[in-house]
């Protein structure tokens, strides 16, 4: 009798891996939509690049390992890895960065350990860390909020920025970010101290634009709230248990 060696999970469940991965992909749509709305077309272009790279890298390694390419690609795990990495990097990051990061995630962080279920770490996050350590400047080059940005690239200029590093008018990332290099106002701590001395309550102070507006990261908060819908959807589909994300969120809430 021949026994087939399968990867984890080993619990019996009617749901296939491909269906669970597909649910996660569907659940990511609200977060992707919000990130695209607030940060531009670059998010979608990075997702397409990462998805293509992930599928090609996975297919090449599977062929070298003499495993079925079609059956493994149909579990959507490679696609999900590319998606997670793409939404984690700046929308206008150079194309070669997302290709390099996704390729490393699939080939080294996933397939080198034996494939799905045998890798000890999340491949997408390993790819992200590699990019962050190797290219810290590019990985932290986010555009300023649209409300205070001197210029914002359209869809075609976004493509040009990703693939050539320049817009149609010759602008680069430095020029797009140099529209503002600071904001002439008191620091958050100075504002808080002055307002307290003026007799304002903490609740009133926290409503100031410097704490609750776009400059305080309200746009990112909205993206996070949209991403929270991902977890609600997965919970409603019984794809995850509510205890797991709660264990992650509680320590974060206590550190604020």
Buried (B, 14 or more C-beta within 10 A) or exposed (E): EEEEEEEEEEEEEEEEBBBBBBBBBEBBEBBBBBBBEBBBBBBBBBBEBBBBBBBBBBBBBBEEEEEEBEEBBBBBBBBBBBBBBBBBBBBBBBBEBBBBBBBBBBBBBBBBBEBBBEBEEBBBBBBBBBBBEEBEEBBEBBBBBEEEBEBBBEEEBBBBBBEEEBBEEEBBBEBBBEEEEEEEEEEBEEBBEEBEEEEBEEEEBBEBEBBEBBBBEBBBEBBEEBBBBBBEBBBEBEBBEEEEBEEEEEEEEEEE
